[in-house]
Structure formats: C-alpha cells, structure tokens
Amino acid sequence: MFRRLLASTHFITSMFRRLLASTRFIILLPIVGTFLAALGLMVFETIALVARLLDLIQGRALSTTDVKALAVGLIEVVDVFLIAIGMYMISISLYTLFVDDTLPLPRWLIVTSLEAVKANLVSIVIAVLAVLFLHEAVAWEGGSDILALGAALALVIAALSLYLNVKGKP
C-alpha cells in the first residue's frame, strides 16, 4: 500500500512538474501582443509620416506656422516610433527570457532578468517624456504654463532615473 501511495505521489508530482514546465509558453500571449502592437504602431506611423512628407513635397509655400506644425508632427512621429521600439524590445526580451535564450541578438538587447526588461521600459518612458516636453516646447506660444509641465516631467524623469540607478546596483 505504501508503494502504491508513493508511486501515485510520484506520478502526480511528475505530471504537475510537466504541467508547470509547459505553462511557461503562456508568455507567448504578451510576446505576440507586444510584437503586434509594435508592428502596428510602426506601420501606422510610417504611413502617417509618408503622408506628411508628401504634403511637404507637393510644394505648397510653407509659412512659419506651417513649418512649426510640421516640426511638431515629426516630433510626434518620433515619439510613436520610440514607443513602438520599446514594445518590440519588450517582446524580444520576454521571448529570450521565457522561450529561447539562443536568439541571436546584439549585445545591448540581451536581457538576463525581468528587472532588465523593466529597466528597458523605464528607459523608453524617460525618452518618451523628454520627447513630450520637446513637442510642447516647439508648439509653445508663450506664457508660463510650460514651466509647470517641464518641472513635473523633470521630477518624473529624476525619479525614474533614480529607480534605474538604484536597481542597477548589485
């Protein structure tokens, strides 16, 4: 009877272990999701960029206001591209962490922990916030309202930079 119980326990443990080992592939959902989001953003924003450039090429005379609007539009394109690149990096990072760590990648894209994935995300957020401020600075038409935005963004960027600095130390 004891042997039967022991064999049964071993069978259940073995089955449970296989089940847990195979559930790591559930991570394919966020991998595919972030990859498709990155791809969609890149395609959509490339189309928007081409449309803006075609408007420019059509040769209509550009006033100072038009040039400023074009510059702001291009900054917005860069911002969306940064977000898309961040999502792509997260997709690749999750894939290498959970599915296949032999994927050939440039050294700067190799991650060895979930903390490194979070650090990449925080770095992208910092860049996006900086682009957001640049967008607002280019579109700014005077007044003091930009000071409050700049101060708020500076505090958030400082906090995120501190997080990266603290998490980066062993």
C-alpha positions in Angstrom: 0.0 0.0 0.0 2.8 2.4 0.9 4.5 1.6 -2.5 1.2 2.3 -4.3 0.9 5.7 -2.5 4.5 6.5 -3.2 4.1 5.6 -6.9 0.9 7.7 -7.1 2.6 10.6 -5.4 5.5 10.4 -7.8 3.1 10.2 -10.8 1.2 13.3 -9.6 4.4 15.2 -8.9 5.8 14.3 -12.3 2.6 15.3 -14.1 2.4 18.6 -12.1 6.0 19.3 -12.9 5.4 18.8 -16.7 2.3 21.0 -16.5 4.3 23.8 -14.8 7.2 23.4 -17.3 4.8 23.7 -20.3 2.9 26.7 -18.9 5.9 28.9 -19.4 4.7 29.1 -23.0 1.7 31.1 -21.8 4.1 34.0 -22.0 3.6 33.8 -25.8 0.4 35.8 -25.4 2.2 39.0 -24.2 5.1 38.3 -26.6 2.8 38.2 -29.6 0.7 41.0 -28.2 3.6 43.4 -27.7 5.1 42.4 -31.1 1.9 43.0 -32.9 1.4 46.3 -31.1 4.9 47.4 -32.1 4.4 46.3 -35.7 1.1 48.1 -35.9 2.4 51.3 -34.5 5.4 51.2 -36.8 3.3 50.6 -39.9 0.7 53.2 -38.9 3.2 55.9 -38.1 5.2 55.2 -41.2 2.1 55.7 -43.3 1.4 59.0 -41.4 5.0 60.1 -41.9 4.9 59.4 -45.7 1.6 61.4 -45.9 3.1 64.3 -44.1 6.2 64.3 -46.3 4.0 64.0 -49.4 2.2 67.2 -48.3 5.6 68.9 -48.0 6.8 67.6 -51.4 3.7 68.9 -53.1 5.4 72.2 -52.9 2.9 74.5 -51.2 4.6 77.5 -49.7 5.2 76.9 -46.0 4.6 79.7 -43.6 6.4 79.9 -40.2 3.2 78.4 -38.6 3.2 75.5 -41.2 6.9 74.7 -40.6 6.3 74.7 -36.8 3.3 72.4 -37.3 5.4 70.1 -39.5 8.2 70.0 -36.8 5.7 69.2 -34.1 4.2 66.5 -36.3 7.6 65.0 -36.9 8.4 65.0 -33.2 5.1 63.1 -32.6 6.2 60.6 -35.2 9.5 60.0 -33.4 7.6 59.7 -30.1 5.3 56.9 -31.5 8.4 55.2 -33.1 10.1 55.2 -29.6 7.0 53.6 -28.0 6.9 51.0 -30.8 10.6 50.3 -30.4 10.1 49.9 -26.7 7.3 47.4 -27.2 9.4 45.5 -29.7 12.3 45.3 -27.2 10.0 44.0 -24.6 8.6 41.4 -26.9 12.1 40.2 -27.8 13.2 40.3 -24.1 10.3 38.3 -22.9 10.9 35.7 -25.7 14.5 35.3 -24.8 13.8 35.1 -21.1 11.0 32.5 -21.3 11.1 30.7 -24.6 14.5 30.7 -26.4 17.6 32.2 -24.9 19.7 31.3 -28.0 18.1 34.0 -30.2 21.0 35.9 -31.9 20.8 39.5 -30.6 23.1 42.5 -30.4 24.8 42.7 -27.0 22.8 45.7 -25.9 19.5 43.9 -26.4 20.4 40.8 -24.4 18.5 40.7 -21.1 19.0 38.2 -18.3 16.2 39.0 -15.9 12.8 40.6 -15.7 14.4 43.5 -13.9 16.4 44.2 -17.1 13.1 44.2 -19.1 11.7 46.7 -16.6 14.8 48.9 -16.9 14.5 48.9 -20.7 10.8 50.0 -20.3 11.7 52.7 -17.8 14.5 54.0 -20.2 11.9 54.2 -23.0 9.5 56.0 -20.8 12.2 58.6 -20.0 12.9 59.1 -23.7 9.2 59.5 -24.4 8.7 62.0 -21.6 11.7 64.0 -23.0 10.1 63.9 -26.5 6.8 65.0 -25.0 8.5 68.1 -23.5 10.2 68.8 -26.7 6.9 68.6 -28.5 5.4 71.1 -26.1 8.4 73.4 -26.3 8.2 73.5 -30.1 4.5 74.1 -30.0 4.7 76.7 -27.1 3.4 80.1 -27.9 4.5 81.9 -24.7 3.2 82.0 -21.2 4.4 80.3 -18.1 2.4 77.1 -18.5 5.3 75.3 -19.9 7.3 75.8 -16.7 4.9 73.6 -14.7 4.9 70.9 -17.3 8.7 71.0 -17.5 9.1 70.8 -13.7 6.6 67.9 -13.5 8.3 66.0 -16.2 11.7 66.7 -14.7 10.6 65.3 -11.4 9.2 62.1 -13.0 12.4 61.7 -15.1 14.5 62.2 -12.0 12.5 59.6 -10.1 12.8 57.1 -12.9 16.5 57.8 -13.3 16.9 57.2 -9.5 15.0 53.9 -9.9 17.3 52.9 -12.7 20.4 53.9 -10.7 19.2 52.0 -7.5 18.1 48.9 -9.4 21.3 48.9 -11.5 23.5 48.4 -8.4 24.0 44.9 -7.1 
